[in-house]
Amino acid sequence: MTDRQQIQDEMSRELDEGQSKVDEIKAKMEAYGSEASAEMSEMLAKAEANLEAGRAKFNELAAASDEKFDELWAESKENWAKVSREMKSSWTSLSDKVKSFFA
């Protein structure tokens, strides 16, 4: 049996971190208005989509019974790792792009 609380805590931490980064980047982009490029807007949309995919998986696992949780986690832990990597990659790419644009 997996440690459900530990898994959910880690997922929640990663999602909160991602939301914080997305919010920070959004604020920078909004401050510069039309100077923010379409490319950055597309990158932000991708980062937000990855964050939503992560939230959807978290919500599915959180709503599951203990037995179903173990089954779902066994089926989805590699997918979560992929979603987590994609979220982090999106945030890093977007953050780097925003920093270079507004530097």
Rosetta blueprint (number, residue, H / E / L):
1 M L
2 T L
3 D L
4 R H
5 Q H
6 Q H
7 I H
8 Q H
9 D H
10 E H
11 M H
12 S H
13 R H
14 E H
15 L H
16 D H
17 E H
18 G H
19 Q H
20 S H
21 K H
22 V H
23 D H
24 E H
25 I H
26 K H
27 A H
28 K H
29 M H
30 E H
31 A H
32 Y H
33 G H
34 S H
35 E H
36 A L
37 S L
38 A H
39 E H
40 M H
41 S H
42 E H
43 M H
44 L H
45 A H
46 K H
47 A H
48 E H
49 A H
50 N H
51 L H
52 E H
53 A H
54 G H
55 R H
56 A H
57 K H
58 F H
59 N H
60 E H
61 L H
62 A H
63 A H
64 A L
65 S L
66 D H
67 E H
68 K H
69 F H
70 D H
71 E H
72 L H
73 W H
74 A H
75 E H
76 S H
77 K H
78 E H
79 N H
80 W H
81 A H
82 K H
83 V H
84 S H
85 R H
86 E H
87 M H
88 K H
89 S H
90 S H
91 W H
92 T H
93 S H
94 L H
95 S H
96 D H
97 K H
98 V H
99 K H
100 S H
101 F H
102 F H
103 A L
